[in-house]
Amino acid sequence: MQNLYIKTYGCQMNEYDAERMADVLAVSHGLRLVDDPALADVLLLNTCSIREKAEDKVFTQLGFWRPFKEKRPEVVIGVGGCVASQEGERLRRRAPYVDLVFGPQTLHRLPDLLDACLAERRPQVDIAFPMLEKFDRLPQRPGRDGATAFVTVQEGCDKFCTFCVVPHTRGREYSRAMPDIVREVRVLVNQGVSEVTLLGQNVNAYRGATGLVGEGDLADLLERLARIPGLLRLRYTTSHPGNLDERLIAAHGNIEILAPHLHLPVQSGSDRILRRMHRKHTVEQYLDKIARLRAARPDIRISSDFIVGFPGETDADFAATMALIDMVGFDQSFSFKYSQRPNTPALRLKDGVPEAVKDARLTMLQERINGLAREYARALVGTRQAVLVTGPSRRDPRELTGKTACNRSVNMAGSMDWIGQMLEVEIVAALPNSLRGRVAHSTAVSQRLAI
């Protein structure tokens, strides 16, 4: 047994979890990642239950892997993540060839589960919620390539929005100790990482032990991380408007390396729908926080999540959402049609919106936000931006790609020696899905320009 293949669905937290699955199995069993599932001895599917038909997608993928198991019975197939946590033993009843079922909070137990599966020759299921045990038992992150990295600092959610499965699949909110996070980020920076994104289901609810007395909030953590030499840019996601307090707003004006970009999901522009969603904020409160953010950091860009077709959403409710988009000027979003998710209170709500109406509203919303994105991209042409070079361009590996502070992709000519550096780049063209840049200075810009 030597080869590992991991397929991941969903959010950035799942990407982080997949990396840690690979780390823990590399240490315990010497498994190495391969790009071809047909070559794998262990196949892991890291799942997400947020989107519509998530379970169907999982079983479709397992169906593609089943022939590998039939040809080589010793192959181990595992399912982790939120669908595994949600389905548990039911998953195995529907796909009896699955050997391992584990939740987001038990990925650190993978070595023990794998050993038990091989020794006992029977499937293993562990979907418990052991809270911080996971982070205490994960190995130090090994050497890695790349200029950017994710670091999970908080997991779970206590908001209990009526549409959301996270409290049922990830558990209640808990935060890692601040010294552990600082230590992990220092290791990453020493390995060449220049930008770190802090992750959490409700990341701005972070309250972690400081290592001295009491707890610190996300603003405290950002301030501490900003002092790490060599770290050029910080981001965090995903936030809840209710936890965006004055200290965190002030941090956007005071911490130089904190990117002027915030993903702050609003979900709807209708107060009536927000109440049905149990979002615990109003449109007026949301707009007030955006105004205070922009007062602290005038160049900040805001992205959001939207759900269209939530039960009871009228034409007037949807019109309010479209009006909010124009008021805020969102130019990036994750937007979805409402779909029923297991164990959520919204299952009891009446007045379902017809699918054709959901489709039409989603198209209208996405077209408007894409239009705002094009306007903003065109406005960047002729400006100079601090761009973190992240690697070769996917379209043309002879060129470089990087990210602006406002999270826009920029492609440019240049030396591969610049990967990991923050460069001053003139934006020369706005293309449909990216920007075209020309390096103005071929040496790294100062941290003053890095945001």
DAHUZI-V136228 format. One record per residue. N is the residue number from 0. RES is the residue in three letters. D_LAST is the distance of its C-alpha to the last C-alpha in whole Angstrom. Layout:
# DAHUZI-V136228
n = [N;N]
res = [RES;RES]
d_last = [D_LAST;D_LAST]
This chain:
# DAHUZI-V136228
n = [0;1;2;3;4;5;6;7;8;9;10;11;12;13;14;15;16;17;18;19;20;21;22;23;24;25;26;27;28;29;30;31;32;33;34;35;36;37;38;39;40;41;42;43;44;45;46;47;48;49;50;51;52;53;54;55;56;57;58;59;60;61;62;63;64;65;66;67;68;69;70;71;72;73;74;75;76;77;78;79;80;81;82;83;84;85;86;87;88;89;90;91;92;93;94;95;96;97;98;99;100;101;102;103;104;105;106;107;108;109;110;111;112;113;114;115;116;117;118;119;120;121;122;123;124;125;126;127;128;129;130;131;132;133;134;135;136;137;138;139;140;141;142;143;144;145;146;147;148;149;150;151;152;153;154;155;156;157;158;159;160;161;162;163;164;165;166;167;168;169;170;171;172;173;174;175;176;177;178;179;180;181;182;183;184;185;186;187;188;189;190;191;192;193;194;195;196;197;198;199;200;201;202;203;204;205;206;207;208;209;210;211;212;213;214;215;216;217;218;219;220;221;222;223;224;225;226;227;228;229;230;231;232;233;234;235;236;237;238;239;240;241;242;243;244;245;246;247;248;249;250;251;252;253;254;255;256;257;258;259;260;261;262;263;264;265;266;267;268;269;270;271;272;273;274;275;276;277;278;279;280;281;282;283;284;285;286;287;288;289;290;291;292;293;294;295;296;297;298;299;300;301;302;303;304;305;306;307;308;309;310;311;312;313;314;315;316;317;318;319;320;321;322;323;324;325;326;327;328;329;330;331;332;333;334;335;336;337;338;339;340;341;342;343;344;345;346;347;348;349;350;351;352;353;354;355;356;357;358;359;360;361;362;363;364;365;366;367;368;369;370;371;372;373;374;375;376;377;378;379;380;381;382;383;384;385;386;387;388;389;390;391;392;393;394;395;396;397;398;399;400;401;402;403;404;405;406;407;408;409;410;411;412;413;414;415;416;417;418;419;420;421;422;423;424;425;426;427;428;429;430;431;432;433;434;435;436;437;438;439;440;441;442;443;444;445;446;447;448;449;450]
res = [MET;GLN;ASN;LEU;TYR;ILE;LYS;THR;TYR;GLY;CYS;GLN;MET;ASN;GLU;TYR;ASP;ALA;GLU;ARG;MET;ALA;ASP;VAL;LEU;ALA;VAL;SER;HIS;GLY;LEU;ARG;LEU;VAL;ASP;ASP;PRO;ALA;LEU;ALA;ASP;VAL;LEU;LEU;LEU;ASN;THR;CYS;SER;ILE;ARG;GLU;LYS;ALA;GLU;ASP;LYS;VAL;PHE;THR;GLN;LEU;GLY;PHE;TRP;ARG;PRO;PHE;LYS;GLU;LYS;ARG;PRO;GLU;VAL;VAL;ILE;GLY;VAL;GLY;GLY;CYS;VAL;ALA;SER;GLN;GLU;GLY;GLU;ARG;LEU;ARG;ARG;ARG;ALA;PRO;TYR;VAL;ASP;LEU;VAL;PHE;GLY;PRO;GLN;THR;LEU;HIS;ARG;LEU;PRO;ASP;LEU;LEU;ASP;ALA;CYS;LEU;ALA;GLU;ARG;ARG;PRO;GLN;VAL;ASP;ILE;ALA;PHE;PRO;MET;LEU;GLU;LYS;PHE;ASP;ARG;LEU;PRO;GLN;ARG;PRO;GLY;ARG;ASP;GLY;ALA;THR;ALA;PHE;VAL;THR;VAL;GLN;GLU;GLY;CYS;ASP;LYS;PHE;CYS;THR;PHE;CYS;VAL;VAL;PRO;HIS;THR;ARG;GLY;ARG;GLU;TYR;SER;ARG;ALA;MET;PRO;ASP;ILE;VAL;ARG;GLU;VAL;ARG;VAL;LEU;VAL;ASN;GLN;GLY;VAL;SER;GLU;VAL;THR;LEU;LEU;GLY;GLN;ASN;VAL;ASN;ALA;TYR;ARG;GLY;ALA;THR;GLY;LEU;VAL;GLY;GLU;GLY;ASP;LEU;ALA;ASP;LEU;LEU;GLU;ARG;LEU;ALA;ARG;ILE;PRO;GLY;LEU;LEU;ARG;LEU;ARG;TYR;THR;THR;SER;HIS;PRO;GLY;ASN;LEU;ASP;GLU;ARG;LEU;ILE;ALA;ALA;HIS;GLY;ASN;ILE;GLU;ILE;LEU;ALA;PRO;HIS;LEU;HIS;LEU;PRO;VAL;GLN;SER;GLY;SER;ASP;ARG;ILE;LEU;ARG;ARG;MET;HIS;ARG;LYS;HIS;THR;VAL;GLU;GLN;TYR;LEU;ASP;LYS;ILE;ALA;ARG;LEU;ARG;ALA;ALA;ARG;PRO;ASP;ILE;ARG;ILE;SER;SER;ASP;PHE;ILE;VAL;GLY;PHE;PRO;GLY;GLU;THR;ASP;ALA;ASP;PHE;ALA;ALA;THR;MET;ALA;LEU;ILE;ASP;MET;VAL;GLY;PHE;ASP;GLN;SER;PHE;SER;PHE;LYS;TYR;SER;GLN;ARG;PRO;ASN;THR;PRO;ALA;LEU;ARG;LEU;LYS;ASP;GLY;VAL;PRO;GLU;ALA;VAL;LYS;ASP;ALA;ARG;LEU;THR;MET;LEU;GLN;GLU;ARG;ILE;ASN;GLY;LEU;ALA;ARG;GLU;TYR;ALA;ARG;ALA;LEU;VAL;GLY;THR;ARG;GLN;ALA;VAL;LEU;VAL;THR;GLY;PRO;SER;ARG;ARG;ASP;PRO;ARG;GLU;LEU;THR;GLY;LYS;THR;ALA;CYS;ASN;ARG;SER;VAL;ASN;MET;ALA;GLY;SER;MET;ASP;TRP;ILE;GLY;GLN;MET;LEU;GLU;VAL;GLU;ILE;VAL;ALA;ALA;LEU;PRO;ASN;SER;LEU;ARG;GLY;ARG;VAL;ALA;HIS;SER;THR;ALA;VAL;SER;GLN;ARG;LEU;ALA;ILE]
d_last = [45;42;40;37;36;34;33;30;30;28;24;21;24;26;25;24;27;29;27;29;32;32;31;34;36;35;36;39;41;39;38;36;34;36;35;38;40;43;43;41;43;41;40;37;36;33;33;32;34;32;33;36;39;37;40;41;38;39;43;42;40;43;45;44;44;47;49;47;49;52;52;51;52;50;47;45;43;41;39;36;34;34;37;39;38;40;43;44;47;48;45;48;51;49;48;51;49;46;46;43;42;39;36;33;34;36;35;35;39;39;41;43;44;44;47;49;48;50;52;54;53;52;49;47;45;42;40;40;38;37;34;32;35;33;30;33;34;32;32;29;26;28;26;24;22;19;15;15;17;18;19;22;22;24;27;29;30;32;31;34;33;36;35;33;35;32;34;37;35;33;34;33;30;30;27;26;27;24;25;25;22;21;23;22;19;20;22;20;17;21;21;18;16;12;11;13;14;16;19;22;25;24;21;20;24;23;26;26;28;27;29;30;32;31;28;24;22;19;17;19;18;14;15;17;15;12;15;16;15;14;12;8;7;9;11;14;17;20;20;23;23;26;24;21;22;21;19;17;16;16;13;11;11;12;10;7;6;7;5;7;10;13;16;19;22;25;28;30;30;33;34;37;36;33;36;38;35;35;31;32;30;31;29;29;27;25;24;24;21;19;20;19;16;15;17;14;11;13;10;10;12;15;17;21;24;27;31;33;37;37;41;42;39;41;40;39;37;35;35;33;30;30;30;27;25;26;25;21;20;20;19;19;21;24;27;30;34;35;38;40;39;41;42;39;41;40;43;45;44;46;46;44;42;44;42;42;41;38;38;38;35;33;33;33;29;28;29;27;24;24;25;22;20;22;21;17;17;20;18;15;18;18;14;12;9;6;9;10;13;15;19;22;22;24;26;26;26;26;23;19;17;13;11;8;5;9;11;13;15;15;18;19;21;21;22;22;21;17;17;14;13;9;11;11;13;15;16;19;21;20;22;24;21;19;17;19;17;18;16;16;16;17;16;13;10;10;7;7;6;4;0]
